[in-house]
Amino acid sequence: MEKRSSKWHIANDPDTPPETLNELSNNQDWMIRSAVAKNRNTPRETLKKLAKDKEWIVRNNVAVNPNTPEDTLHELSDDEDTLVRSNLGKNPRAKIETVMKLAEDKIWGVRKSAIESGRV
């Protein structure tokens, strides 16, 4: 547990170098990958990779990270998880086209989040 805790703290530290975050993004522990996905210092290429993670919470943290590339955010608008799509609508970096797509989502909560962003 101490090993996880140490890596988790490193992954959450905003001063962690991008190279270290990239390395931690390959960790088997979803909690570590999730922390990397949330870190604003994580390289864009790493965020693109994490956007395809099997764990919804990792993809969710990519969706809310303000440094996630616009094209990756648009890809996440098709995510199977409702919370990922809902939280994506709150990311100010998402293109207006992406937010508009979310505003027409089949799930009410996703539509509501996109509309409440004030961008549609």
C-alpha positions in Angstrom: 0.0 0.0 0.0 2.9 2.4 0.8 4.2 1.9 -2.8 0.8 2.9 -4.2 0.6 5.9 -1.9 4.0 7.1 -2.9 3.3 6.8 -6.7 -0.2 8.3 -6.2 1.3 11.4 -4.5 3.9 11.7 -7.3 1.1 11.4 -9.9 -0.9 14.1 -8.2 1.9 16.5 -7.6 1.6 19.5 -10.1 5.4 19.8 -10.1 6.0 16.2 -11.3 8.0 16.3 -14.5 6.0 15.3 -17.7 8.4 12.4 -18.3 7.6 10.9 -14.9 3.9 11.3 -15.5 4.2 9.6 -18.8 6.0 6.7 -17.2 3.3 6.5 -14.4 0.6 6.4 -17.0 1.6 2.8 -17.8 1.0 1.7 -14.2 -1.3 -1.3 -13.7 -3.1 0.5 -10.8 -6.1 2.5 -12.1 -5.7 5.0 -9.2 -2.3 5.9 -10.4 -3.4 6.3 -14.0 -6.4 8.3 -12.8 -4.2 10.7 -10.9 -1.9 11.1 -14.0 -4.9 11.8 -16.2 -6.0 14.6 -13.8 -2.5 16.2 -13.5 -2.2 19.5 -15.6 1.5 18.7 -16.2 0.7 15.4 -18.1 1.8 15.6 -21.7 -0.9 15.8 -24.3 0.2 12.6 -26.0 -0.1 10.8 -22.7 -3.6 12.2 -22.2 -4.5 10.9 -25.7 -3.4 7.4 -24.7 -5.3 7.6 -21.3 -8.5 8.7 -23.1 -8.6 5.0 -24.3 -8.2 3.5 -20.8 -10.5 0.7 -19.8 -11.4 2.4 -16.5 -14.1 5.1 -16.8 -12.5 7.3 -14.0 -9.3 7.5 -15.9 -11.2 8.7 -19.1 -13.3 11.0 -16.9 -10.1 12.7 -15.6 -8.8 13.1 -19.1 -12.2 14.7 -20.0 -11.9 17.3 -17.3 -8.2 18.1 -17.8 -7.9 21.5 -19.3 -4.7 20.4 -21.2 -6.4 17.6 -23.1 -6.3 18.2 -26.8 -9.5 19.3 -28.5 -9.6 16.3 -30.8 -9.3 13.9 -27.9 -12.1 15.7 -26.1 -14.2 15.3 -29.2 -13.5 11.6 -29.3 -14.6 11.3 -25.7 -18.0 12.8 -26.6 -18.7 9.2 -27.8 -17.6 7.6 -24.6 -19.8 4.8 -23.3 -19.8 6.2 -19.8 -22.4 8.9 -19.0 -20.3 10.6 -16.4 -17.4 11.0 -18.8 -19.6 12.7 -21.4 -21.4 14.8 -18.8 -18.1 16.1 -17.3 -16.6 16.6 -20.7 -19.3 19.3 -21.3 -17.8 21.3 -18.5 -14.3 21.4 -20.0 -13.7 25.0 -21.3 -11.2 23.6 -23.9 -13.9 21.5 -25.6 -14.8 22.9 -29.0 -18.3 24.4 -29.4 -19.1 21.6 -31.8 -18.3 19.0 -29.1 -20.5 20.8 -26.6 -23.3 21.1 -29.1 -23.1 17.4 -29.7 -23.3 16.7 -26.0 -26.3 19.0 -25.8 -28.1 16.6 -28.1 -27.0 13.4 -26.1 -29.6 10.7 -25.5 -29.0 11.0 -21.7 -30.7 14.0 -20.0 -27.8 14.6 -17.5 -25.3 14.9 -20.4 -27.5 17.4 -22.2 -28.1 19.3 -19.0 -24.3 19.6 -18.2 -23.6 20.8 -21.8 -26.3 23.4 -21.6 -25.3 24.6 -18.1 -21.8 25.2 -19.5 -23.3 28.3 -21.0 -21.7 27.6 -24.4 -24.7 26.5 -26.3 
